[in-house]
Amino acid sequence: MEINITKENFDDEVRNFKGTVLLDFWADWCGPCMMLSPVVSEIAKELDGKIKVGKVNVDEQPELSVAFRVENIPLLVVVKDGVIQKQSVGVIPKNSILEMLK
């Protein structure tokens, strides 16, 4: 299951969450984001109950984009117990994303 992450729910869904969160920073106009989105959705379904997957629309959530210093999208960020662990910019294969989550 994917959750729409906003500045209003960020603390509950990400910062204070005990476990792993995969954040996908994206935008409607971003071609590579549209290529990566189905892969992220597939991972969300496969790992449902094991990790949380959050989608952050950079146009709708500029404060979160600034907080994560988003310069290029798509940006994937792995957060574990509220701490950023890994980041990746651009389209990457599914196996690389799964490797980031280990």
C-alpha positions in Angstrom: 0.0 0.0 0.0 1.2 3.4 -0.9 0.6 6.5 1.3 0.4 10.1 0.1 2.9 11.9 2.3 2.2 15.5 3.2 3.8 17.9 5.6 0.7 17.3 7.8 1.2 13.5 8.2 5.0 13.4 7.8 5.8 13.1 11.5 3.3 10.3 12.1 3.9 8.4 8.9 7.7 8.8 8.5 9.7 10.6 11.3 8.1 8.8 14.2 7.5 5.4 12.4 9.4 2.5 13.9 10.5 0.6 10.8 11.5 1.2 7.2 9.8 3.7 4.9 10.6 4.1 1.2 9.8 7.6 0.1 9.3 8.3 -3.6 9.6 12.0 -4.5 7.9 12.6 -7.9 5.8 15.0 -10.1 3.1 14.6 -12.7 5.3 16.2 -15.4 8.3 14.0 -14.8 8.7 11.3 -17.4 11.3 9.2 -15.4 9.0 9.4 -12.4 6.2 7.9 -14.4 8.5 5.1 -15.5 9.6 4.4 -11.8 6.1 4.6 -10.3 4.8 1.2 -11.3 8.0 -0.4 -9.9 7.5 1.4 -6.6 3.9 0.3 -6.6 4.9 -3.3 -7.2 7.4 -3.2 -4.3 4.7 -1.7 -2.0 2.4 -4.6 -2.8 5.1 -7.3 -2.4 6.4 -5.9 0.9 3.1 -4.8 2.4 3.3 -5.2 6.1 7.1 -5.2 6.1 7.8 -1.7 4.9 5.8 1.5 4.4 5.9 3.2 1.0 5.2 6.9 0.8 4.7 9.1 -2.3 5.7 12.8 -2.1 4.5 15.0 -4.9 7.2 17.7 -5.0 4.8 20.3 -6.5 2.3 19.9 -3.8 4.8 19.5 -0.9 7.5 22.1 -1.4 8.4 22.1 2.3 9.2 18.4 2.2 11.2 18.9 -1.0 13.3 21.6 0.7 13.7 19.5 3.9 15.1 16.6 1.8 17.1 18.9 -0.4 15.4 17.5 -3.5 17.2 18.8 -6.6 16.3 16.0 -9.1 13.5 13.6 -9.4 12.6 10.8 -9.2 14.3 10.6 -5.8 14.0 7.5 -3.6 14.8 7.8 0.1 15.0 5.0 2.6 14.2 6.1 6.1 14.6 3.7 9.0 13.3 4.5 12.5 13.1 8.2 11.4 16.7 8.4 10.1 17.6 8.7 6.4 19.6 5.6 5.4 20.0 5.7 1.6 19.0 7.8 -1.4 18.9 7.3 -5.1 18.2 9.7 -7.9 16.8 8.7 -11.3 15.2 5.5 -12.6 16.8 2.4 -11.1 15.8 -1.3 -11.5 13.6 -3.1 -9.0 16.4 -5.2 -7.7 18.5 -2.1 -6.9 15.5 -0.6 -4.9 15.1 -3.9 -3.0 18.9 -3.8 -2.3 18.5 -0.3 -0.8 15.8 -1.6 1.5 18.1 -4.3 3.1 
